[in-house]
Amino acid sequence: MQITVTGAAGYIGSHACLKLLDDGHEVHGLDNFSRSFERTVQALQRAGGGRFHFTQVELNDQRATTAALKLHPPEIVLHFAAFAVVPESVQFPLIYWHNNVGATVSLLNAMDAVDARKLIFSSTCATYGEPAPAHIPIGEDCPQRPTHAYGESKLACEHIMKAWVQSNAHADRDRGVVFLRYFNVAGGDHLARIGEDHDPETHLVPICLRAATGRHPELVVHGNDYPTPDGTCIRDYVHVEDLVTAHIEAIKVIPHRQTLAMNVGTGVGASVLEVLRACSVAAGREVPFRMGARRDGDPPKLVSNPEKIFRLTSWRPARSSLEAITQSAWRWFAQQK
Ligand SMILES: NC(=O)c1ccc[n+]([C@@H]2O[C@H](COP(=O)([O-])OP(=O)(O)OC[C@H]3O[C@@H](n4cnc5c(N)ncnc54)[C@H](O)[C@@H]3O)[C@@H](O)[C@H]2O)c1
C-alpha cells in the first residue's frame, strides 16, 4: 500500500514508518522538523531503502502539502503531526490552534486535491479532560471536555474531520476517518533503530532514563497525596510498537462516510513510582527523584477501557508491560552519545 505519514520524523510517526516499511509498504513521510531531527529520517532511510520517501514540508502551507501529496498519492494518510506539550499549550494556546487545527484543515484540503479519502488521526485521551470517577476506566462515550488548548485543538480536529467525511459536496467520495485516542505512549523500536527523541523532553520514561544517567536533574514527582495506592498519579502506558499495530488494525476497519473513535490503551494503570522503579531496573541504576507539588490539571487516574478496540479489531497489546516498555526505551537510549 502507498501510505503517507505526517509527523514522520517525530517519535510515534517514525515508529509507524518503521513498522510499515518492515511490513513491505511504500511510505512517504512528511515533516517540517519543528519538533524532530533529520537523524531520525536518516535511520528510516537506512531501514526502508527505496521504499521510504521523505518530503520536508510545513503542513500549514496547503500548496506545498498538495504538491507533496502529488508526488506519491496516498491510499491512506496517518496524521501524527502536531504540537503535543500540555504546559506549552496553556502558555501559548494560539500556536496550538494554528499548528494542530490549521494544519489539519490544510491537510484535508490537500487530500481532496489528490482525491485521498482515508485517514487515521492521532487523537488523545486529553480530549476527555478530567473524567468523573464514574467514567474510569474511560470508554469512548465518556464526555469530551478538554481542559487545555492541546486537548481542545485535538477535539476540534475530530469535529473538522467529521464534517469532512459527511460533506455533501463530495457525497460520491467514500471518505472515512478513524480517531485513535491514545493514552500514554512509551518505549522504542525492538531493534533500537530509533527511540523517543524529544528536545526538550517532557515524557516520564525518557526523563527517568536521563535522570538515571545524569543527563537530567533529579526527577520531580508531581504530587504523592493523590487517592491512589502509592499516592502518585496512575496512567495507562502503551508500548509505541503496540500503538503502531493499532493503526494497522484500524486501517482494516475504516468506516464509509463516517468517523470511528477508538481508545488505544491497555486498561491497566501504572503509577509514577512504578514507572520510576521499572526504569531503574532497565537502566541498572537508581533514578534520582524528589517529591514536588501537584500540577494543575493532573487527574489522579487516567486508564482506558479498551473494550471497543478489542471488539472491533484483533488488536491486543503484546509489549506494553512496564518491563518491555522501559527495557526497549533503555536499549535505544543507552546507545545515544
Ligand atoms: N506521545 C504521546 O504519549 C501521545 C499521546 C496522545 C496523543 N499523541 C499524539 O500523537 C501524535 C504524535 O506525537 P509524538 O509524541 O510523536 O510527537 P512528536 O512531537 O515527537 O512528533 C510530531 C511531529 O510532527 C511534526 N510537526 C508538527 N507540526 C507540524 C507541521 N505544522 N507541519 C509538519 N510537521 C509538523 C514535528 O516536527 C514532529 O516531528 C501527536 O498528534 C500527539 O498529539 C501522543
The ligand as a Gaussian input file, in Angstrom:
#p B3LYP/6-31G(d) Opt

LIG

0 1
 N        3.351000      10.804000      22.846000
 C        2.188000      10.533000      23.462000
 O        2.159000       9.940000      24.542000
 C        0.887000      10.920000      22.795000
 C       -0.314000      10.685000      23.498000
 C       -1.521000      11.035000      22.886000
 C       -1.541000      11.552000      21.589000
 N       -0.362000      11.792000      20.948000
 C       -0.417000      12.363000      19.571000
 O        0.425000      11.598000      18.740000
 C        0.998000      12.420000      17.721000
 C        2.498000      12.210000      17.672000
 O        3.044000      12.520000      18.953000
 P        4.616000      12.402000      19.207000
 O        4.813000      12.122000      20.656000
 O        5.222000      11.508000      18.188000
 O        5.054000      13.929000      18.934000
 P        6.377000      14.478000      18.226000
 O        6.486000      15.905000      18.603000
 O        7.522000      13.576000      18.507000
 O        6.032000      14.352000      16.679000
 C        5.241000      15.286000      15.977000
 C        5.937000      15.557000      14.660000
 O        5.113000      16.417000      13.871000
 C        5.940000      17.408000      13.269000
 N        5.094000      18.578000      13.029000
 C        4.428000      19.313000      13.954000
 N        3.749000      20.298000      13.373000
 C        3.972000      20.201000      12.035000
 C        3.553000      20.944000      10.904000
 N        2.760000      22.023000      11.019000
 N        3.982000      20.560000       9.678000
 C        4.785000      19.491000       9.539000
 N        5.233000      18.744000      10.572000
 C        4.828000      19.102000      11.809000
 C        7.057000      17.659000      14.277000
 O        8.216000      18.197000      13.706000
 C        7.290000      16.252000      14.822000
 O        8.248000      15.559000      14.054000
 C        0.574000      13.847000      18.052000
 O       -0.502000      14.172000      17.197000
 C        0.113000      13.770000      19.504000
 O       -0.925000      14.704000      19.737000
 C        0.850000      11.488000      21.527000

